[in-house]
Amino acid sequence: MDSHEPDVFQVLPFQSLCAVPVRECLPSPQIALRIFRPPLETRVEIRQGIPAVVVFNNRKAKVLTAAGPWRSSGRWWQDGKCWGREEWDVALAGDAVAGVYRIVRNSISGHWFVEGMYD
């Protein structure tokens, strides 16, 4: 689909553009984002405009480093269908939640979510 909205896709039958099949082994990715479906509701404490603490799964984690925000929005011209989001990649320190996560703030509602974890 011609959209930047997250999770918007269309399934079409496979159609090869090559007359001769190409067999090539590509290197495995070094990092992948594992998307949580549905995303986990969270609470985020902001300090000086940057996430400082993330609370989810009944655990509180300190943000060691944060990259972002990456903002996107769409359908602002359609009543009731507009969307907006602010994404951050954060490294968290905590017993059960240490790792690198993607957190998202819905810029329409203001709610925060943990959208996925890098592994």
C-alpha positions in Angstrom: 0.0 0.0 0.0 1.2 3.5 -0.7 1.4 4.7 2.9 3.9 5.3 5.7 1.3 4.2 8.3 2.6 1.3 10.4 1.1 -2.2 9.7 -0.5 -1.2 6.5 0.1 -3.8 3.8 -1.5 -5.7 1.0 -1.0 -9.3 0.1 -0.6 -10.0 -3.7 0.1 -13.3 -5.5 3.9 -13.8 -6.1 5.1 -12.7 -9.5 8.8 -13.0 -10.4 10.3 -10.2 -12.4 13.2 -12.4 -13.5 13.1 -14.8 -16.4 15.7 -17.0 -14.8 15.5 -17.7 -11.1 18.4 -16.1 -9.1 19.9 -18.3 -6.4 22.1 -16.2 -4.1 22.8 -16.6 -0.4 22.6 -13.3 1.4 24.3 -12.8 4.7 22.1 -13.1 7.8 21.1 -9.8 9.4 23.1 -8.9 12.5 20.1 -7.3 14.3 16.3 -7.6 14.0 13.4 -5.8 15.5 10.9 -8.2 17.0 7.5 -6.5 16.9 5.1 -7.1 19.8 1.5 -7.7 18.7 -0.3 -6.0 20.3 2.2 -3.4 21.5 2.7 -3.3 25.3 1.2 -0.3 27.1 3.8 1.6 29.0 4.5 4.7 31.0 7.4 6.9 30.0 9.1 9.6 32.1 10.5 12.4 30.0 13.4 14.6 31.2 14.7 17.5 29.1 12.6 16.2 26.1 14.2 12.7 26.2 12.8 9.4 27.6 14.5 8.8 31.0 12.5 6.0 32.5 10.2 3.3 30.9 7.7 1.3 33.0 6.1 -1.8 31.5 5.3 -5.4 32.5 5.3 -4.1 36.1 9.0 -3.2 35.8 10.8 0.1 35.9 13.8 0.5 33.7 16.3 3.4 33.4 17.0 4.6 29.9 20.8 4.4 29.3 20.7 6.0 25.8 17.9 7.1 23.5 17.8 7.8 19.7 15.0 9.7 18.2 12.4 11.0 17.9 11.3 9.9 14.4 8.0 11.4 13.7 5.4 10.3 11.1 1.8 11.1 10.5 -0.8 10.8 7.8 -4.5 11.1 6.8 -4.6 14.5 8.4 -7.0 15.5 5.6 -9.5 12.8 6.6 -11.8 13.5 9.6 -11.4 10.8 12.2 -8.7 8.8 10.3 -5.6 10.9 11.0 -2.7 9.2 12.7 0.6 10.4 14.2 3.5 8.7 16.0 6.8 9.5 17.6 9.3 6.6 17.7 12.4 6.2 19.9 15.0 3.4 20.2 16.1 3.1 23.8 18.6 1.0 25.6 17.2 0.0 29.0 18.9 -1.1 32.2 16.9 -3.4 34.5 16.8 -6.9 35.9 14.2 -8.5 33.6 13.9 -5.8 30.9 17.5 -5.0 30.0 17.9 -4.6 26.2 17.2 -2.3 23.3 13.6 -1.5 22.6 11.4 0.6 20.2 9.0 2.8 22.1 6.2 4.8 20.4 4.1 7.7 21.5 0.7 8.1 19.8 0.8 11.8 19.1 -3.0 12.0 18.8 -3.8 10.3 22.2 -0.5 10.9 23.9 -0.3 7.2 25.0 3.0 5.3 25.0 3.7 1.7 23.9 6.7 -0.6 23.7 6.4 -1.7 20.1 9.2 -4.2 19.9 12.7 -5.4 21.1 15.9 -5.6 19.1 17.6 -9.0 19.2 
